[in-house]
Amino acid sequence: MARPPAVAGEPALLEERILPWSQRLHDAHPVSPWLAGAAVFLGLTLAFAAAEFALGRQSLLIDPTPGSPLLRNVRLAIVMFIGVGFGVAASLFLVRRERESLRTLLPHLQLPPGEAAELEGAPGRLRRTALWRAGLIGIALSLLLPLLADPARVLYDPRQWDPEMYWHRVILLVLGWWLGRVAALVATQSMRMRALAERLPELDLFDPAPLRPFAAQVSSHALVVAGVTGVLSLNLLEENFGQMVAVLAVMNAGFGALVVLGPLRGLRDRLREAKLRALTWCRGELADAAAALERGPGASPDSGRSGRMADLVAYERRVESVAEWPFDAGAIRRFGFYLLIPLISWSGGALVERMIDSLLD
């Protein structure tokens, strides 16, 4: 089908990409992305509870039997609800953070007004084909990877499903769609930030302001990737799920390494080049100053040569101390905490399960 003619003055990027309905709804009614995700989780959980009461299966919720396979399906359904809520929240969070990062970054870029306006409207927009491709890949993975935990005859034979299993089988497809969309957002943002890093003007080694938006965006991506791993690790509470969670964790870590650190490699190379130029100039000046000192005070009309040499030594030390990655101490601490999220998620879930079992015994 032919594309309709472009509106005069409309940026090309906005013609090619669409803003998903969920993002348009959130833009019309802005709330915290995590609050929106919590609302999705609560809505799914209440709908599930209402269905259980309507089918007369409320005993699974009110007086569950520890170790029951039916209770296992209830837990899996709840984990699916958590995952969908997190997927919704993460996608909205990523768009909000990219908009904030671009607002901070654009003043440091020498872009024509039209291109700057185009960039401001880019966050959250994806090509329709890319959106569907990412969602379908996520659904495919959601159908294939559970085979590592359960045989196909149980997973995909509706005759063997109880009502609770219907819930987590169907919601799993929704979870795959949302996590595929989150992956597409992270990858798109990563490529955009990498391209913008190459367009930064000459870097000032002592002014980190132009680099902060990149660090903030990478921090957001790291949080989302760690959060996905944390949600997946909740499945470790179930028997035979270890292999599936391990495969998913490795895939997620590999994806995170590619798209999270990708935009920073260009910045690191540029910082290294700027440091090398500054150090090369400084050491050349130091060599001249040292040679002048060796010739004696009468050999040069510059009586302040020794003071200049001390300044050059201090400058050299300052340049050497500049980090080659655009992270400050606070960002490094955040990354360290993000690495603990999967462990906290799994151990917290195990503790809650043990407490419930103790109360029921």
N, C-alpha and C positions, 0 to 999 in steps of 0.2 A: 504494500500500500504506500502510495507516495506521501511524503511528509508535507504538511501544509506549509504555505509560504511563511517565512519568518516575519514577525512584526518589526517594523523599522526601529532600529536602535536596540533591539533585544539582544543580549549577549549570546554568542554561539553556544557557550557551555550550557546555558539554561535551556536551549532548544533541545539538546541531545539527552538531557538527564531529567529524571522525574523525582519528585519529592513524595515518598510513600505516604499513604493515607494516615498511618499512625503518627508520622512526624508532623503532618499538617494538623492533625487533631491536637497534638501536644503544643504546637505553636499557637493554636487558637485558644488553648486553655493551659497556659504554662504552669506547671507545678514541678517540684523536685522529681528528676527522673527516677530516683530510688523510691519515692512515694508512689509514683505511677506503677512501678514494678511490684511494690507491695500490694497495691490495689488489685492488680491482675492476679497475684497469688491468692489473696483473700477471696476474690470472686470465684476462682476455680475451686478453692477449698470449700466454700459455702455451697457451691453447686454440687460438689461431690457428696457433701454431708446430706444435703437435701435429697439427693437421689438414693443414698443409702437408707434414709428414713422412709422414703416412698416405697422402696422395695422390701421393707421390713428387715433390713440387714444392719440395723443400728447397733446390734450387739458387738459388731466388729469395732465400733468406735467407743462404745460405752463400757463394755466388759470384755475386752479382747483376751483370747487365749494365747499365752506366750508360746512362741515357736510355731504357731499355725501358719500354713502356707497362704491362707487367706489374708492374714495380717501382713504377711510379706508383700502381697499385692497392694494393700493399703499404703504401706510405706513407700513402695515404688511410685505409686500415684502421687503421693505428697512430694517426693523428690522431683518428679516431672513438673509439678506445679511450681516448685521453687525455681527449676531451670527456666521455665517459660517466663516467669516474673523477672528473673535475672536478665534473660535475653532482651525483653522489652526495655528494662531499665538501662542496660548497657548500651543499646542502640541510641536511646535518647541522650544518655550521658555523653557518648562519643561526639554526637553532633553539637551539643552545647559546648563542650570543651574545645572543639575545633573552631567554633565561631569565636570564642573568647581568645584563643591563640592567634587567630588571624587578625582580630582587631588590634592585638598588641604588636603583631609583626608587621602589618602593612605600613605603618609610618617609617619603618626602617628600610622598606623596599622602594626603589625608584621606578614605580609602575605608572603607566598612563591611567587616567581616571576611569576609562571604560574597563580596562583589565582589572583594576582594583575592585570595581563594582561587581564584576563577574566572579571574582574570587570570594567576595563577601557572600554571594548567593550560592556558592558551590556546596558548603557543608550539608550533608544529608542527602544530596541528590545523587542518584545512581542511574546508569542506563538501564532501561527496562529489561533488556536481555541479560545484563550482568546480574540484576536483582533476581530474576527467575533462575538463572544458572546457579547462583550461590545457594538459593533456597533449595533447589532440587538436589544439589550435591549434599547439602546438609541432611535432607530427607533420606537420600541413599545411604549415607553413613549411619544414620539412625536405624536403618533397617538391617544393615549388614553387621555392624559391630556387636549388637546384642547376641548374635549367634555364638560368640565366644563364651557366653555365660549360660545360655539355654538352647536346647535343640530347636530346630525350625518347626518340628511338628507341634510343639507347644506354643511357640511364638506366633505362628502364622496360620493356625488352624482354629478359627472362631468357635468350632464345636467344643473345644477344650477350655474356652475362656469362661471365667466367672465374671459377674458384673464389674468387679474392681479391676480385673485385667483389661476389660474393654477400655476403661478410663486410661490406664497408663500406656496401652498399645496405641490408642488414637492420639493422646497428648504427646507421645514420643515423636510423632510426625510433625506436630506443631513446634516442639522443641528443636528438632532438626532444622526446620525452616528458619526459625529465629536465630539460631547459632550460626547458620550459614550466612544470614544477613549481617550479623555482627562481624563475621570474618571478612565479608566483602567491604564493610565500612572501614575496618582497621586497615585492610590492604590499600583501599583507595586513598585514605588519609595519609598513609605512610608514603605512597608514591607522590602525592601532592606536596607533602612537606619536604621530601627529598629534592623535588624539582625546585622548590622555593629556596632551599638551602644553597643551591648553585647560583641563585640570582642575588644573593646578598652582596652588597658592596664590600669594599675592602674592610676586613675585620679589624677592630681595635682590640688588641689583646687585653686592655685594661677596662673595657666596657662590655660586660656580659649581657647587657639589656637585649640586644638583637637575638641572643641565643636562648633566652629564657622561654619563648614560645615553643621552641623545638623540644626543650627538656620537659615542658609541661605536657605537650602532646604525647611524647614517648611515655611519660609517667602514666597518663590516662590509658594508653594501650597496655602497658604492663599490668595495671590494676585489673583491666577487663580480662586479659589472658589468665592472670592468676585466679580471678574470680571464677572463670569457666572451669579451671582445674579444680577449684575448691568445691564447686557444685558437683562435678563428676565424682570427686572423691567420696561424696556421701554414699555412693553405691558400694563402697568397700564394706559397709555394714552388712551387706547381703552375701550369702554363700555363693561361691563360684564366680563372683564378679571381679576378682582381682586381675585376671588376665585382660579383660575388657578395659578396665580402668587404666591399667598400665599402658596399653596400646594408645588409648585416647590421650593420656598424659604426655607420652612421647611425641605424638602428632602435634599436640597443642604447644609443647615446648619448642619443637622445630619451627612451627609457624610463627611463634612469638619471636624466636631469634631472628628470623628473616625480616619480618615486617616491623618489629619494634626497634631493632638496632639499625635497620637499613638507612633511615634518613640521617642517622648520626655519623655514618662513615664518611660521607662527603664533608660534613662539618669538621670532623676530626682531621681529615686530610688538609682542609684549609687552615685550621688552627696550627697544625704542624708546619705548614709552609710559612705562615705568618711568623711563627716563633723562629724558624730557621733564618728567615730574612732579617729579623730584628737581631738575632744573635750574631749572624755573620757581620752585619754593620757594626754592632757594638764591639765585637772582638777585633775588627779592623781598626776601629778608633782606639781601642786599648793598646794595640800593638804600636800605633803611632805615638800615643802618649808615653808608653814605656820607653820607646826609642828616644824621645825628646828628653826624658828624665835621665837616661844614660849619658846623653851628650853633655849634660850639665846645665846649670841655670843660665849661663851666658850664651848658649847655643840657640836659644829661642826667645823671641820677644814676649811670648805668652808666659807671664809669671804665675798664672793660675793653673798651669798644666797639671800639677799634682792634685789640685782640688777637682779638676775635671776627671782625672783618672778615678778618684774615689766615687764620683757620681756615676761613671760608667760601670764600675764594679757593682754598685747598688742596682743599677738598671739591669745588668746582666742577671743578677740573682732574682730580680722581680720577674723578668721574662721567663727564666727557667722554672719559676714556681707556678706559672699559668698552666692550668690543667688542659689536657688535650681533648677531653670530653666535656661537653657543656653541662656538667652536673655540679651542683654545690653539695655541701654536707647534708642538707635537709633532703635533697632528692635521693642521695645514696641511702639514707636511713629509710626513706619510704620504700625503695626497691627491696631493701632487706626485709621490711615488714611484709611486702607483697609475697615474697618467697615463702613466708610462713602461713599464708592464707590457706593453702590446701591442707597443711598439717593441722591447723586450728579447726578447720571445717570437719575433718575426719575425726579428730580426737573429741571435739565437742559433740558430734553426733553419736559417737560411741558412748560418751558419758551420759547423754540423755537417754539412750537406749538402755543402759545398765540401770539407771535410776528408775525407769518405767518398769523394767523387769523385776526389780527389787520390790516395788510397790505392789505388783500383781502377785508375787509369790506368797 
